Every structure is written in C-alpha cells, then in structure tokens.
C-alpha cells in the first residue's frame, strides 16, 4: 500500500481525509497531530480513537511545545512582534512548526505522500505546502478538500454513508487554542462592523480584584513569575492561567492574507500580550534608541515573513541572530497590575537600566554638561536646518 502521512486534528476536514484516503484511494494512512499547546491528554486520546476508527493504520501525537517556543515564540518575544500592531501571531505561527514536524515524521517512516485538510480559501494551505515542498520535494502533497472543492455538507454526507456519524454540527464559534494564544472566529468576524460577544471567548471574567505580579526576564526570556522560577514554556502557561481569569488579551485582528484578501479574526492572548508589552518596556530602559529602531523594523519584517510561510528563508536565521544579540542586557523585573479586561505596566528594576540618574534627571537637572555645553551642542545641531533654510530662501 502507498504510505501516507495525514496532518490530523480530528475535525471534519481531516476526518473526511482519513476515511476517503484509506477507503477510496487505498492509502496506508498514518495520522499525525502536532501539539503546540492546543490539546490536553484527554483530547489526544479521543483524537487517536477517532483516527483509528476512520481507517488510519497508526496515530502519532507529537509534543512540539518546547520546539515551538525555541524555534518561533522566543523570537516573537525578542522582536515584540504584533502583526498590524495588534495580533501576536497566536495560531498562524504554530502552523510552521506543525508542518516541519509532519515532514520529519513522514521521512522517518518512509512515506511517499503527505496530506492535509486545508481548503483553497485560507492561509494554511500556503504555509503547509511551502514547508512540505522545500523540505521534502520528492514527497507528493494530497489535499482532497481543496482539490474536490468539497462543502461541509458533502463531507458529512460521505462520512455518514460510510458509517461515521459523529456530531458534525458546526459550532457557532471556531476556537483554535495554542501556547501563544487562542483565535476565535464566527459570523461577526466575517463582517467589518460587528464585534464578538462576550460569550464567544473561551476565557470568561472570573476575578475582579486587581492583582500585582512581578515578571523577571533574563536576556529577554521570562524566567520567573513572582519569584517562582520555571522554564519559559511553563511560565507562559502559568501566566495565562492567572491573567485569563481577568479576561485580558481580547481583541480583533484585521490583516492581509497570503492569498491577497482581507481577513478578520478575534483572539484572546493574555499571556503573550502581557509578555510582549512587559518585555518591550524593559527594552526601552536597557537598549539604545538605535537598537530599538532597528529591532522594530526587523521584528515587524520577521513577523510578516513568518505569517506568510517564509520561515525557511535564510534571512529568518539572520534576523534571529540579530534579535538574539540585542537581548544581552535585557534582564530585570517588570511590575504589572492585572485588572478586569486590561493590565498596566508599572515600572522596571534592572542593573542595566540606562535611565541613570548620575547623568541627570530629564527636565530637572543636568550633571554631565554645562549650560555652555548645551548651547554649543544645540548650535551645531541646528546647522543642517540653517543651511537648508538659507538655500530655500535664496530660491524664493
């Protein structure tokens, strides 16, 4: 039989693929799901059971949480990446790591084919196919939903005709959860003027009493919360548990899709938004203005390339090297206050704080220069403007 690896989530599209490819096309289907923070142990067990019922020869769950952090999330923090100044690339960033893990598994078991359940109308088809084609150009990509232009109704009808009668009722809201945030899609996000209701978000407001927390960073990575040390992944999860009870991190992102149309999606990303903003504040105190300027340009560029599936381009490794180098002095503690639906950054403590009072206090006192020094500095600084203004007046 022809050996095929299927990127399998347990949803309608990939369930159709598992049944159709094994029964109609005669493939030996090996279902694989890659956990980047979206599946519990109980959910993985259910997904495995369904995959085998649908005709898969095997099911494998790959834990890629640490890989996701080390290869992607770490640099999203270093670069303070918020797409369109809003979205922390919560789910789109996961697809890259999932595709790489699926390719590695296909090579490991000697599969000649890879399949996924993407339609022809979204971004994921581009992200998956690009990674597959670059890393495994000899492995053929099969996409039944896209190739056959199947509707949900057609998929459900086929599965029911073949004895698979799970509950395929479409949820009112589509939820995709991961380490770096949760996306929320619904009828409202298909419009330009409607907002998601309170009930659409998975995390509801539970705690109303304000809470102060301390986030400690070492060379740009979150190493402890309130003095409790943990790995960056453990700290992200722990912070999300705390902050999501305040319903923090909700917003709606409007952006340009890879396929050229505008897209709109709701999300909740309590931990990622707090971490990015706290990290950015620490950088304002510990980096020079030109470091911050270059980081802003390259961080934004990194996020765009990642979003559009260009993760394997060598320029991404170049940007990662630059971002990593900028983090040498980004160490210290950031004080944050949590409130219902919002958070406040209160300040930082760092041995590398460039706001050094020995040079003076802005707008108050100067200790490292005299009044004459200041007047001479300003006079020289104004020279380009004086020269340009003289030329303009002569032409008038």
C-alpha positions as YAML, in Angstrom:
chain: A
units: angstrom
residues:
- id: 1
  name: UNK
  ca: [0.00, 0.00, 0.00]
- id: 2
  name: UNK
  ca: [1.04, 3.60, -0.61]
- id: 3
  name: UNK
  ca: [2.25, 5.08, 2.68]
- id: 4
  name: UNK
  ca: [0.77, 8.50, 3.51]
- id: 5
  name: UNK
  ca: [1.11, 10.85, 6.50]
- id: 6
  name: UNK
  ca: [-2.03, 12.87, 7.25]
- id: 7
  name: UNK
  ca: [-1.90, 16.07, 9.29]
- id: 8
  name: UNK
  ca: [-4.82, 15.16, 11.51]
- id: 9
  name: UNK
  ca: [-6.70, 17.35, 14.01]
- id: 10
  name: UNK
  ca: [-9.84, 15.26, 14.50]
- id: 11
  name: UNK
  ca: [-12.11, 17.86, 12.90]
- id: 12
  name: UNK
  ca: [-14.47, 17.34, 9.99]
- id: 13
  name: UNK
  ca: [-12.00, 18.05, 7.16]
- id: 14
  name: UNK
  ca: [-9.21, 15.79, 8.39]
- id: 15
  name: UNK
  ca: [-11.72, 13.08, 9.38]
- id: 16
  name: UNK
  ca: [-13.02, 13.08, 5.81]
- id: 17
  name: UNK
  ca: [-9.44, 12.84, 4.55]
- id: 18
  name: UNK
  ca: [-8.66, 9.88, 6.81]
- id: 19
  name: UNK
  ca: [-11.70, 7.91, 5.67]
- id: 20
  name: UNK
  ca: [-11.57, 8.86, 1.99]
- id: 21
  name: UNK
  ca: [-7.84, 8.32, 1.51]
- id: 22
  name: UNK
  ca: [-7.79, 4.94, 3.24]
- id: 23
  name: UNK
  ca: [-11.05, 3.57, 1.81]
- id: 24
  name: UNK
  ca: [-11.32, 5.11, -1.66]
- id: 25
  name: UNK
  ca: [-7.71, 5.77, -2.61]
- id: 26
  name: UNK
  ca: [-6.12, 2.75, -0.92]
- id: 27
  name: UNK
  ca: [-3.51, 4.64, 1.08]
- id: 28
  name: UNK
  ca: [-1.90, 3.35, 4.25]
- id: 29
  name: UNK
  ca: [-2.81, 6.39, 6.31]
- id: 30
  name: UNK
  ca: [-0.64, 7.39, 9.25]
- id: 31
  name: UNK
  ca: [-2.42, 10.17, 11.16]
- id: 32
  name: UNK
  ca: [-0.27, 12.71, 12.99]
- id: 33
  name: UNK
  ca: [-1.25, 15.58, 15.25]
- id: 34
  name: UNK
  ca: [1.30, 18.09, 16.49]
- id: 35
  name: UNK
  ca: [0.63, 19.58, 19.90]
- id: 36
  name: UNK
  ca: [1.74, 23.23, 20.11]
- id: 37
  name: UNK
  ca: [-0.40, 23.88, 23.15]
- id: 38
  name: UNK
  ca: [-3.90, 23.14, 21.91]
- id: 39
  name: UNK
  ca: [-4.53, 19.55, 23.06]
- id: 40
  name: UNK
  ca: [-4.96, 18.05, 26.52]
- id: 41
  name: UNK
  ca: [-4.06, 14.43, 27.27]
- id: 42
  name: UNK
  ca: [-7.76, 13.53, 27.24]
- id: 43
  name: UNK
  ca: [-8.32, 15.23, 23.86]
- id: 44
  name: UNK
  ca: [-5.34, 13.42, 22.34]
- id: 45
  name: UNK
  ca: [-6.79, 10.07, 23.45]
- id: 46
  name: UNK
  ca: [-10.12, 10.90, 21.78]
- id: 47
  name: UNK
  ca: [-8.39, 12.06, 18.59]
- id: 48
  name: UNK
  ca: [-6.42, 8.81, 18.45]
- id: 49
  name: UNK
  ca: [-9.55, 6.70, 18.87]
- id: 50
  name: UNK
  ca: [-11.34, 8.55, 16.06]
- id: 51
  name: UNK
  ca: [-8.35, 8.33, 13.70]
- id: 52
  name: UNK
  ca: [-8.16, 4.56, 14.04]
- id: 53
  name: UNK
  ca: [-11.95, 4.22, 13.64]
- id: 54
  name: UNK
  ca: [-11.72, 6.21, 10.40]
- id: 55
  name: UNK
  ca: [-9.24, 3.77, 8.92]
- id: 56
  name: UNK
  ca: [-5.84, 5.14, 9.86]
- id: 57
  name: UNK
  ca: [-3.17, 2.47, 10.21]
- id: 58
  name: UNK
  ca: [-1.50, 4.39, 13.02]
- id: 59
  name: UNK
  ca: [-1.82, 7.56, 15.05]
- id: 60
  name: UNK
  ca: [1.04, 9.62, 16.46]
- id: 61
  name: UNK
  ca: [0.85, 12.66, 18.72]
- id: 62
  name: UNK
  ca: [4.00, 14.80, 18.64]
- id: 63
  name: UNK
  ca: [4.65, 17.12, 21.58]
- id: 64
  name: UNK
  ca: [6.20, 20.21, 20.00]
- id: 65
  name: UNK
  ca: [5.70, 22.76, 22.78]
- id: 66
  name: UNK
  ca: [9.39, 23.26, 23.54]
- id: 67
  name: UNK
  ca: [10.25, 23.17, 19.84]
- id: 68
  name: UNK
  ca: [7.59, 25.80, 19.14]
- id: 69
  name: UNK
  ca: [8.99, 28.06, 21.84]
- id: 70
  name: UNK
  ca: [12.66, 27.65, 20.90]
- id: 71
  name: UNK
  ca: [12.19, 27.97, 17.16]
- id: 72
  name: UNK
  ca: [9.44, 30.60, 16.97]
- id: 73
  name: UNK
  ca: [7.90, 32.07, 20.13]
- id: 74
  name: UNK
  ca: [11.24, 33.14, 21.60]
- id: 75
  name: UNK
  ca: [11.91, 35.36, 18.59]
- id: 76
  name: UNK
  ca: [8.37, 36.76, 18.60]
- id: 77
  name: UNK
  ca: [9.13, 37.97, 22.13]
- id: 78
  name: UNK
  ca: [12.60, 39.26, 21.24]
- id: 79
  name: UNK
  ca: [11.06, 41.17, 18.31]
- id: 80
  name: UNK
  ca: [7.95, 42.33, 20.23]
- id: 81
  name: UNK
  ca: [6.00, 41.05, 17.23]
- id: 82
  name: UNK
  ca: [2.40, 42.21, 16.93]
- id: 83
  name: UNK
  ca: [1.05, 41.97, 13.41]
- id: 84
  name: UNK
  ca: [-0.61, 45.25, 12.44]
- id: 85
  name: UNK
  ca: [0.28, 46.39, 15.97]
- id: 86
  name: UNK
  ca: [-2.44, 44.06, 17.26]
- id: 87
  name: UNK
  ca: [-2.09, 40.32, 16.78]
- id: 88
  name: UNK
  ca: [0.69, 38.24, 18.43]
- id: 89
  name: UNK
  ca: [0.55, 35.63, 15.62]
- id: 90
  name: UNK
  ca: [-1.06, 33.22, 18.07]
- id: 91
  name: UNK
  ca: [-2.13, 30.41, 15.75]
- id: 92
  name: UNK
  ca: [-0.52, 31.20, 12.38]
- id: 93
  name: UNK
  ca: [2.95, 30.78, 13.89]
- id: 94
  name: UNK
  ca: [2.07, 27.26, 15.03]
- id: 95
  name: UNK
  ca: [1.44, 26.01, 11.51]
- id: 96
  name: UNK
  ca: [5.11, 26.34, 10.59]
- id: 97
  name: UNK
  ca: [6.28, 24.09, 13.43]
- id: 98
  name: UNK
  ca: [3.43, 21.64, 12.80]
- id: 99
  name: UNK
  ca: [4.39, 21.36, 9.11]
- id: 100
  name: UNK
  ca: [8.06, 20.78, 9.94]
- id: 101
  name: UNK
  ca: [7.22, 18.05, 12.47]
- id: 102
  name: UNK
  ca: [4.90, 16.35, 9.96]
- id: 103
  name: UNK
  ca: [7.62, 16.33, 7.29]
- id: 104
  name: UNK
  ca: [10.12, 14.88, 9.75]
- id: 105
  name: UNK
  ca: [7.66, 12.13, 10.67]
- id: 106
  name: UNK
  ca: [6.96, 11.34, 7.01]
- id: 107
  name: UNK
  ca: [10.69, 10.96, 6.35]
- id: 108
  name: UNK
  ca: [11.10, 8.85, 9.48]
- id: 109
  name: UNK
  ca: [8.54, 6.25, 8.39]
- id: 110
  name: UNK
  ca: [9.39, 6.46, 4.68]
- id: 111
  name: UNK
  ca: [6.08, 7.91, 3.48]
- id: 112
  name: UNK
  ca: [5.77, 8.91, -0.16]
- id: 113
  name: UNK
  ca: [2.75, 11.17, 0.40]
- id: 114
  name: UNK
  ca: [1.62, 13.89, 2.80]
- id: 115
  name: UNK
  ca: [-1.99, 15.05, 3.08]
- id: 116
  name: UNK
  ca: [-3.74, 17.88, 4.91]
- id: 117
  name: UNK
  ca: [-7.32, 19.12, 5.15]
- id: 118
  name: UNK
  ca: [-6.88, 22.73, 4.03]
- id: 119
  name: UNK
  ca: [-9.36, 24.30, 1.67]
- id: 120
  name: UNK
  ca: [-8.33, 26.58, -1.18]
- id: 121
  name: UNK
  ca: [-9.55, 29.70, 0.60]
- id: 122
  name: UNK
  ca: [-7.15, 30.17, 3.51]
- id: 123
  name: UNK
  ca: [-3.58, 30.81, 4.59]
- id: 124
  name: UNK
  ca: [-2.76, 27.38, 5.98]
- id: 125
  name: UNK
  ca: [-2.62, 25.73, 2.56]
- id: 126
  name: UNK
  ca: [0.28, 28.04, 1.67]
- id: 127
  name: UNK
  ca: [2.14, 27.52, 4.95]
- id: 128
  name: UNK
  ca: [1.85, 23.74, 4.82]
- id: 129
  name: UNK
  ca: [2.62, 23.33, 1.13]
- id: 130
  name: UNK
  ca: [5.64, 25.63, 1.19]
- id: 131
  name: UNK
  ca: [7.26, 23.80, 4.10]
- id: 132
  name: UNK
  ca: [6.49, 20.40, 2.55]
- id: 133
  name: UNK
  ca: [7.83, 21.37, -0.88]
- id: 134
  name: UNK
  ca: [11.03, 22.91, 0.48]
- id: 135
  name: UNK
  ca: [11.91, 20.18, 2.99]
- id: 136
  name: UNK
  ca: [10.59, 17.19, 1.05]
- id: 137
  name: UNK
  ca: [10.32, 18.00, -2.66]
- id: 138
  name: UNK
  ca: [10.00, 14.30, -3.54]
- id: 139
  name: UNK
  ca: [7.00, 13.71, -1.30]
- id: 140
  name: UNK
  ca: [3.70, 14.29, -3.08]
- id: 141
  name: UNK
  ca: [1.13, 16.57, -1.43]
- id: 142
  name: UNK
  ca: [-2.53, 15.48, -1.45]
- id: 143
  name: UNK
  ca: [-5.38, 17.80, -0.44]
- id: 144
  name: UNK
  ca: [-8.82, 16.20, -1.04]
- id: 145
  name: UNK
  ca: [-10.90, 19.08, 0.34]
- id: 146
  name: UNK
  ca: [-9.13, 21.65, -1.80]
- id: 147
  name: UNK
  ca: [-8.86, 19.51, -4.93]
- id: 148
  name: UNK
  ca: [-12.50, 18.37, -4.86]
- id: 149
  name: UNK
  ca: [-13.89, 21.77, -3.68]
- id: 150
  name: UNK
  ca: [-15.93, 19.95, -1.06]
- id: 151
  name: UNK
  ca: [-18.58, 21.59, 1.10]
- id: 152
  name: UNK
  ca: [-19.15, 20.67, 4.76]
- id: 153
  name: UNK
  ca: [-22.44, 19.09, 3.74]
- id: 154
  name: UNK
  ca: [-20.74, 16.86, 1.16]
- id: 155
  name: UNK
  ca: [-18.11, 15.74, 3.64]
- id: 156
  name: UNK
  ca: [-20.72, 14.92, 6.31]
- id: 157
  name: UNK
  ca: [-22.86, 13.03, 3.80]
- id: 158
  name: UNK
  ca: [-19.90, 10.89, 2.69]
- id: 159
  name: UNK
  ca: [-18.92, 10.05, 6.28]
- id: 160
  name: UNK
  ca: [-22.48, 9.17, 7.26]
- id: 161
  name: UNK
  ca: [-22.87, 6.94, 4.21]
- id: 162
  name: UNK
  ca: [-19.78, 5.09, 5.39]
- id: 163
  name: UNK
  ca: [-20.95, 4.54, 8.95]
- id: 164
  name: UNK
  ca: [-19.24, 7.52, 10.58]
- id: 165
  name: UNK
  ca: [-21.91, 9.52, 12.33]
- id: 166
  name: UNK
  ca: [-20.13, 11.75, 14.82]
- id: 167
  name: UNK
  ca: [-21.73, 15.03, 15.79]
- id: 168
  name: UNK
  ca: [-20.65, 17.34, 12.96]
- id: 169
  name: UNK
  ca: [-22.85, 20.24, 13.95]
- id: 170
  name: UNK
  ca: [-20.84, 23.35, 13.22]
- id: 171
  name: UNK
  ca: [-20.05, 25.25, 16.38]
- id: 172
  name: UNK
  ca: [-21.22, 28.84, 16.49]
- id: 173
  name: UNK
  ca: [-17.60, 29.90, 17.08]
- id: 174
  name: UNK
  ca: [-14.43, 28.33, 15.78]
- id: 175
  name: UNK
  ca: [-11.80, 28.09, 18.53]
- id: 176
  name: UNK
  ca: [-8.12, 27.30, 17.91]
- id: 177
  name: UNK
  ca: [-6.06, 27.20, 21.09]
- id: 178
  name: UNK
  ca: [-2.27, 27.15, 21.36]
- id: 179
  name: UNK
  ca: [0.62, 28.12, 23.61]
- id: 180
  name: UNK
  ca: [0.78, 31.68, 22.26]
- id: 181
  name: UNK
  ca: [-2.96, 32.43, 22.24]
- id: 182
  name: UNK
  ca: [-6.39, 31.40, 21.02]
- id: 183
  name: UNK
  ca: [-8.13, 32.51, 17.84]
- id: 184
  name: UNK
  ca: [-11.91, 32.95, 17.77]
- id: 185
  name: UNK
  ca: [-13.88, 33.06, 14.52]
- id: 186
  name: UNK
  ca: [-17.60, 33.48, 13.97]
- id: 187
  name: UNK
  ca: [-20.23, 35.18, 11.85]
- id: 188
  name: UNK
  ca: [-19.25, 38.53, 13.36]
- id: 189
  name: UNK
  ca: [-15.65, 38.27, 12.16]
- id: 190
  name: UNK
  ca: [-16.88, 37.80, 8.58]
- id: 191
  name: UNK
  ca: [-18.20, 41.36, 8.75]
- id: 192
  name: UNK
  ca: [-16.37, 44.67, 9.09]
- id: 193
  name: UNK
  ca: [-18.64, 46.25, 11.68]
- id: 194
  name: UNK
  ca: [-19.66, 43.62, 14.23]
- id: 195
  name: UNK
  ca: [-17.73, 42.59, 17.34]
- id: 196
  name: UNK
  ca: [-17.64, 39.22, 19.01]
- id: 197
  name: UNK
  ca: [-19.96, 38.90, 22.02]
- id: 198
  name: UNK
  ca: [-18.67, 38.17, 25.50]
- id: 199
  name: UNK
  ca: [-19.85, 34.56, 25.25]
- id: 200
  name: UNK
  ca: [-17.66, 33.85, 22.22]
- id: 201
  name: UNK
  ca: [-14.43, 33.92, 24.21]
- id: 202
  name: UNK
  ca: [-13.29, 30.71, 25.92]
- id: 203
  name: UNK
  ca: [-11.97, 32.56, 28.99]
- id: 204
  name: UNK
  ca: [-14.62, 34.42, 30.91]
- id: 205
  name: UNK
  ca: [-14.14, 37.08, 33.60]
- id: 206
  name: UNK
  ca: [-13.74, 35.29, 36.93]
- id: 207
  name: UNK
  ca: [-11.51, 37.52, 39.06]
- id: 208
  name: UNK
  ca: [-12.29, 41.21, 39.56]
- id: 209
  name: UNK
  ca: [-9.95, 42.13, 42.41]
- id: 210
  name: UNK
  ca: [-6.78, 43.81, 40.99]
- id: 211
  name: UNK
  ca: [-3.54, 41.87, 41.35]
- id: 212
  name: UNK
  ca: [0.12, 42.89, 41.11]
- id: 213
  name: UNK
  ca: [2.62, 40.46, 39.63]
- id: 214
  name: UNK
  ca: [6.37, 40.55, 39.00]
- id: 215
  name: UNK
  ca: [7.78, 39.20, 35.73]
- id: 216
  name: UNK
  ca: [11.51, 38.51, 35.73]
- id: 217
  name: UNK
  ca: [13.38, 38.38, 32.43]
- id: 218
  name: UNK
  ca: [16.91, 37.14, 31.80]
- id: 219
  name: UNK
  ca: [18.41, 38.04, 28.44]
- id: 220
  name: UNK
  ca: [14.94, 38.53, 27.00]
- id: 221
  name: UNK
  ca: [13.36, 35.31, 28.29]
- id: 222
  name: UNK
  ca: [10.72, 35.08, 31.01]
- id: 223
  name: UNK
  ca: [12.39, 33.07, 33.79]
- id: 224
  name: UNK
  ca: [10.09, 33.61, 36.78]
- id: 225
  name: UNK
  ca: [6.72, 34.96, 37.93]
- id: 226
  name: UNK
  ca: [6.54, 36.43, 41.43]
- id: 227
  name: UNK
  ca: [9.87, 34.79, 42.19]
- id: 228
  name: UNK
  ca: [8.64, 31.35, 41.15]
- id: 229
  name: UNK
  ca: [11.15, 30.04, 38.62]
- id: 230
  name: UNK
  ca: [10.22, 27.87, 35.66]
- id: 231
  name: UNK
  ca: [11.04, 27.24, 32.03]
- id: 232
  name: UNK
  ca: [9.76, 29.88, 29.59]
- id: 233
  name: UNK
  ca: [7.05, 27.47, 28.40]
- id: 234
  name: UNK
  ca: [5.95, 26.75, 31.98]
- id: 235
  name: UNK
  ca: [5.89, 30.48, 32.74]
- id: 236
  name: UNK
  ca: [3.80, 31.30, 29.66]
- id: 237
  name: UNK
  ca: [1.24, 28.68, 30.67]
- id: 238
  name: UNK
  ca: [1.24, 29.82, 34.31]
- id: 239
  name: UNK
  ca: [0.81, 33.49, 33.37]
- id: 240
  name: UNK
  ca: [-2.06, 32.62, 31.03]
- id: 241
  name: UNK
  ca: [-3.84, 30.77, 33.84]
- id: 242
  name: UNK
  ca: [-3.53, 33.85, 36.08]
- id: 243
  name: UNK
  ca: [-4.34, 36.55, 33.51]
- id: 244
  name: UNK
  ca: [-7.10, 34.78, 31.58]
- id: 245
  name: UNK
  ca: [-9.26, 34.90, 34.73]
- id: 246
  name: UNK
  ca: [-9.32, 38.68, 34.20]
- id: 247
  name: UNK
  ca: [-10.46, 38.22, 30.55]
- id: 248
  name: UNK
  ca: [-7.30, 40.07, 29.48]
- id: 249
  name: UNK
  ca: [-5.94, 39.98, 25.94]
- id: 250
  name: UNK
  ca: [-9.09, 40.12, 23.83]
- id: 251
  name: UNK
  ca: [-9.08, 41.91, 20.50]
- id: 252
  name: UNK
  ca: [-9.98, 41.58, 16.82]
- id: 253
  name: UNK
  ca: [-7.26, 41.50, 14.17]
- id: 254
  name: UNK
  ca: [-7.77, 42.77, 10.63]
- id: 255
  name: UNK
  ca: [-5.00, 41.83, 8.24]
- id: 256
  name: UNK
  ca: [-3.90, 40.95, 4.73]
- id: 257
  name: UNK
  ca: [-3.97, 37.24, 4.00]
- id: 258
  name: UNK
  ca: [-1.32, 35.48, 1.95]
- id: 259
  name: UNK
  ca: [-3.85, 34.92, -0.83]
- id: 260
  name: UNK
  ca: [-4.46, 38.65, -1.20]
- id: 261
  name: UNK
  ca: [-7.78, 39.28, 0.52]
- id: 262
  name: UNK
  ca: [-8.51, 40.96, 3.84]
- id: 263
  name: UNK
  ca: [-9.23, 38.73, 6.82]
- id: 264
  name: UNK
  ca: [-10.65, 39.36, 10.28]
- id: 265
  name: UNK
  ca: [-10.29, 37.17, 13.36]
- id: 266
  name: UNK
  ca: [-10.94, 37.54, 17.07]
- id: 267
  name: UNK
  ca: [-8.47, 36.29, 19.62]
- id: 268
  name: UNK
  ca: [-7.60, 36.12, 23.29]
- id: 269
  name: UNK
  ca: [-3.92, 36.10, 24.18]
- id: 270
  name: UNK
  ca: [-3.49, 37.16, 27.79]
- id: 271
  name: UNK
  ca: [-0.01, 35.78, 28.41]
- id: 272
  name: UNK
  ca: [1.51, 36.72, 25.06]
- id: 273
  name: UNK
  ca: [0.29, 40.32, 25.12]
- id: 274
  name: UNK
  ca: [1.46, 40.87, 28.71]
- id: 275
  name: UNK
  ca: [4.85, 39.29, 28.00]
- id: 276
  name: UNK
  ca: [5.42, 41.28, 24.80]
- id: 277
  name: UNK
  ca: [4.45, 44.59, 26.41]
- id: 278
  name: UNK
  ca: [6.46, 43.90, 29.59]
- id: 279
  name: UNK
  ca: [9.48, 42.83, 27.54]
- id: 280
  name: UNK
  ca: [9.18, 45.92, 25.36]
- id: 281
  name: UNK
  ca: [9.10, 48.18, 28.42]
- id: 282
  name: UNK
  ca: [12.25, 46.53, 29.76]
- id: 283
  name: UNK
  ca: [13.94, 47.08, 26.40]
- id: 284
  name: UNK
  ca: [13.06, 50.79, 26.47]
- id: 285
  name: UNK
  ca: [15.17, 51.03, 29.62]
- id: 286
  name: UNK
  ca: [18.05, 48.75, 28.57]
- id: 287
  name: UNK
  ca: [18.58, 49.30, 24.82]
- id: 288
  name: UNK
  ca: [19.84, 52.31, 22.90]
- id: 289
  name: UNK
  ca: [17.45, 54.22, 20.67]
- id: 290
  name: UNK
  ca: [19.13, 52.83, 17.52]
- id: 291
  name: UNK
  ca: [18.88, 49.26, 18.79]
- id: 292
  name: UNK
  ca: [15.19, 49.81, 19.41]
- id: 293
  name: UNK
  ca: [14.72, 51.38, 15.97]
- id: 294
  name: UNK
  ca: [16.39, 48.52, 14.10]
- id: 295
  name: UNK
  ca: [14.59, 45.93, 16.22]
- id: 296
  name: UNK
  ca: [11.24, 47.47, 15.38]
- id: 297
  name: UNK
  ca: [11.94, 47.22, 11.65]
- id: 298
  name: UNK
  ca: [13.33, 43.69, 11.72]
- id: 299
  name: UNK
  ca: [10.80, 42.37, 14.25]
- id: 300
  name: UNK
  ca: [7.94, 43.53, 12.06]
- id: 301
  name: UNK
  ca: [9.61, 42.01, 8.97]
- id: 302
  name: UNK
  ca: [10.20, 38.73, 10.82]
- id: 303
  name: UNK
  ca: [6.52, 38.52, 11.78]
- id: 304
  name: UNK
  ca: [5.38, 39.21, 8.23]
- id: 305
  name: UNK
  ca: [7.63, 36.51, 6.72]
- id: 306
  name: UNK
  ca: [6.59, 34.02, 9.40]
- id: 307
  name: UNK
  ca: [2.89, 34.77, 8.83]
- id: 308
  name: UNK
  ca: [3.28, 34.21, 5.09]
- id: 309
  name: UNK
  ca: [5.06, 30.87, 5.41]
- id: 310
  name: UNK
  ca: [8.60, 32.01, 4.59]
- id: 311
  name: UNK
  ca: [10.09, 30.59, 7.77]
- id: 312
  name: UNK
  ca: [12.74, 28.57, 5.95]
- id: 313
  name: UNK
  ca: [14.24, 31.52, 4.10]
- id: 314
  name: UNK
  ca: [17.80, 32.09, 5.39]
- id: 315
  name: UNK
  ca: [17.04, 35.73, 6.12]
- id: 316
  name: UNK
  ca: [14.96, 34.46, 9.06]
- id: 317
  name: UNK
  ca: [18.09, 32.95, 10.63]
- id: 318
  name: UNK
  ca: [19.92, 36.25, 10.04]
- id: 319
  name: UNK
  ca: [17.15, 38.19, 11.80]
- id: 320
  name: UNK
  ca: [17.08, 35.67, 14.66]
- id: 321
  name: UNK
  ca: [20.83, 36.13, 15.15]
- id: 322
  name: UNK
  ca: [20.37, 39.90, 15.34]
- id: 323
  name: UNK
  ca: [17.40, 39.68, 17.71]
- id: 324
  name: UNK
  ca: [19.27, 37.26, 19.99]
- id: 325
  name: UNK
  ca: [22.30, 39.54, 20.14]
- id: 326
  name: UNK
  ca: [20.15, 42.51, 21.21]
- id: 327
  name: UNK
  ca: [18.96, 40.62, 24.30]
- id: 328
  name: UNK
  ca: [22.32, 40.53, 26.14]
- id: 329
  name: UNK
  ca: [21.30, 43.32, 28.53]
- id: 330
  name: UNK
  ca: [17.53, 42.77, 28.56]
- id: 331
  name: UNK
  ca: [17.38, 41.43, 32.10]
- id: 332
  name: UNK
  ca: [15.35, 42.67, 35.03]
- id: 333
  name: UNK
  ca: [11.99, 42.69, 36.75]
- id: 334
  name: UNK
  ca: [8.80, 44.22, 35.35]
- id: 335
  name: UNK
  ca: [5.89, 45.11, 37.64]
- id: 336
  name: UNK
  ca: [2.43, 44.52, 36.14]
- id: 337
  name: UNK
  ca: [-1.06, 45.14, 37.55]
- id: 338
  name: UNK
  ca: [-3.93, 42.95, 36.38]
- id: 339
  name: UNK
  ca: [-7.48, 44.33, 36.20]
- id: 340
  name: UNK
  ca: [-10.68, 43.08, 34.56]
- id: 341
  name: UNK
  ca: [-10.18, 43.22, 30.77]
- id: 342
  name: UNK
  ca: [-6.87, 45.13, 30.99]
- id: 343
  name: UNK
  ca: [-3.39, 45.33, 32.51]
- id: 344
  name: UNK
  ca: [-0.98, 48.13, 33.44]
- id: 345
  name: UNK
  ca: [2.81, 48.22, 33.28]
- id: 346
  name: UNK
  ca: [4.02, 49.92, 36.45]
- id: 347
  name: UNK
  ca: [7.80, 50.00, 36.01]
- id: 348
  name: UNK
  ca: [11.03, 48.02, 35.95]
- id: 349
  name: UNK
  ca: [14.08, 47.24, 38.05]
- id: 350
  name: UNK
  ca: [17.27, 46.35, 36.20]
- id: 351
  name: UNK
  ca: [21.01, 46.59, 36.76]
- id: 352
  name: UNK
  ca: [21.22, 47.51, 33.06]
- id: 353
  name: UNK
  ca: [18.79, 50.44, 33.28]
- id: 354
  name: UNK
  ca: [20.11, 53.23, 31.04]
- id: 355
  name: UNK
  ca: [17.94, 55.77, 32.84]
- id: 356
  name: UNK
  ca: [20.98, 56.53, 35.02]
- id: 357
  name: UNK
  ca: [20.45, 59.40, 37.46]
- id: 358
  name: UNK
  ca: [24.20, 60.08, 37.68]
- id: 359
  name: UNK
  ca: [23.93, 61.88, 34.32]
- id: 360
  name: UNK
  ca: [20.91, 63.90, 35.32]
- id: 361
  name: UNK
  ca: [17.13, 63.81, 35.55]
- id: 362
  name: UNK
  ca: [15.29, 64.64, 32.35]
- id: 363
  name: UNK
  ca: [13.67, 68.09, 32.52]
- id: 364
  name: UNK
  ca: [15.04, 68.67, 36.01]
- id: 365
  name: UNK
  ca: [18.83, 68.65, 36.45]
- id: 366
  name: UNK
  ca: [21.93, 68.03, 34.33]
- id: 367
  name: UNK
  ca: [25.12, 66.67, 35.90]
- id: 368
  name: UNK
  ca: [27.35, 65.72, 32.95]
- id: 369
  name: UNK
  ca: [27.40, 69.01, 30.98]
- id: 370
  name: UNK
  ca: [27.34, 72.76, 31.46]
- id: 371
  name: UNK
  ca: [24.96, 75.40, 30.13]
- id: 372
  name: UNK
  ca: [27.62, 76.44, 27.59]
- id: 373
  name: UNK
  ca: [27.99, 72.79, 26.50]
- id: 374
  name: UNK
  ca: [24.25, 72.63, 25.88]
- id: 375
  name: UNK
  ca: [24.18, 75.90, 23.90]
- id: 376
  name: UNK
  ca: [27.12, 74.79, 21.73]
- id: 377
  name: UNK
  ca: [25.54, 71.39, 21.12]
- id: 378
  name: UNK
  ca: [22.25, 72.97, 20.05]
- id: 379
  name: UNK
  ca: [24.05, 75.45, 17.78]
- id: 380
  name: UNK
  ca: [25.91, 72.71, 15.92]
- id: 381
  name: UNK
  ca: [22.79, 70.51, 15.81]
- id: 382
  name: UNK
  ca: [20.85, 73.29, 14.07]
- id: 383
  name: UNK
  ca: [23.42, 73.76, 11.29]
- id: 384
  name: UNK
  ca: [21.77, 71.44, 8.70]
- id: 385
  name: UNK
  ca: [18.45, 73.24, 9.18]
- id: 386
  name: UNK
  ca: [20.09, 76.66, 8.88]
- id: 387
  name: UNK
  ca: [21.84, 75.69, 5.63]
- id: 388
  name: UNK
  ca: [18.69, 74.19, 4.09]
- id: 389
  name: UNK
  ca: [16.58, 77.18, 5.12]
- id: 390
  name: UNK
  ca: [19.09, 79.59, 3.55]
- id: 391
  name: UNK
  ca: [19.01, 77.70, 0.23]
- id: 392
  name: UNK
  ca: [15.19, 77.69, 0.24]
- id: 393
  name: UNK
  ca: [15.01, 81.41, 0.89]
- id: 394
  name: UNK
  ca: [17.52, 82.15, -1.91]
- id: 395
  name: UNK
  ca: [15.34, 80.21, -4.38]
- id: 396
  name: UNK
  ca: [12.22, 82.02, -3.25]
...
